[in-house]
Amino acid sequence: MGARVLLYATGFNNEGRPYPRGQRQCPAQCQFPGPHELTRFASVVLQRAGLTPPSYNAMFSPQIRIHAPTQFGPGIGEVTDA
């Protein structure tokens, strides 16, 4: 078995042009978490187990500011300070 090809988002530069799209290689033994692992992780995080208070607060604090009433779909072009 060879490497799996993963597509990923690249973002845009300061001039609004997309960065070149590339591909990352993931070795055949690369594992992605399944439903069981994700459920266990969420359960541990919500119980605040194994996290320092600053880590927990960082995980549950706003990461980006969204100025539209919705992040996707209808309403995305509107601006609100809510």
C-alpha positions in Angstrom: 0.0 0.0 0.0 1.3 3.5 -0.9 0.6 6.9 0.5 -2.9 8.3 0.5 -3.3 11.7 -1.1 -5.0 14.4 1.0 -6.5 17.5 -0.5 -6.4 20.6 1.7 -7.4 24.2 1.7 -4.7 26.7 0.9 -6.1 30.2 1.6 -5.5 33.4 -0.1 -2.6 35.9 -0.2 -2.8 39.6 0.5 -3.7 40.3 -3.1 -6.7 38.0 -2.9 -5.2 35.3 -5.1 -5.4 31.7 -3.9 -2.2 30.0 -2.9 -1.2 27.2 -5.3 -3.2 24.0 -4.5 -1.1 21.1 -3.5 -1.4 17.7 -2.1 0.0 16.2 1.1 1.1 12.7 1.4 -0.1 10.5 4.3 1.8 7.2 4.9 -0.3 4.0 4.5 -0.2 3.5 8.3 -1.6 7.0 8.9 -4.7 6.7 11.0 -7.6 9.2 11.3 -9.8 9.1 14.4 -13.0 7.2 14.1 -16.3 7.8 15.8 -15.3 6.0 18.9 -12.1 8.1 19.4 -13.9 11.4 18.6 -16.6 10.6 21.1 -14.1 9.7 23.8 -12.1 12.9 23.1 -15.3 15.0 23.3 -16.4 13.3 26.5 -13.0 13.9 28.2 -12.8 17.5 27.0 -16.4 18.3 28.2 -15.5 16.8 31.6 -12.4 19.0 31.7 -10.3 16.0 32.3 -6.6 16.3 31.5 -6.8 19.9 30.6 -5.4 22.9 32.4 -7.9 25.7 32.9 -6.1 27.9 30.4 -6.2 25.1 27.8 -9.9 24.5 28.4 -10.7 28.2 28.2 -8.7 28.5 25.0 -10.6 25.6 23.4 -14.0 27.2 24.2 -13.2 30.8 23.5 -14.0 32.5 20.2 -11.3 31.8 17.6 -12.5 34.0 14.7 -14.9 36.9 14.5 -17.9 36.3 12.2 -19.7 39.5 11.1 -22.6 37.8 9.3 -25.7 36.5 11.2 -24.9 33.0 9.7 -21.5 31.5 8.8 -22.9 29.8 5.6 -25.9 30.1 3.3 -28.5 32.8 3.3 -27.5 35.8 5.3 -23.8 35.4 4.7 -23.7 38.8 3.0 -25.3 40.7 5.9 -23.3 42.4 8.6 -24.3 42.4 12.3 -22.6 43.2 15.5 -24.5 40.6 17.5 
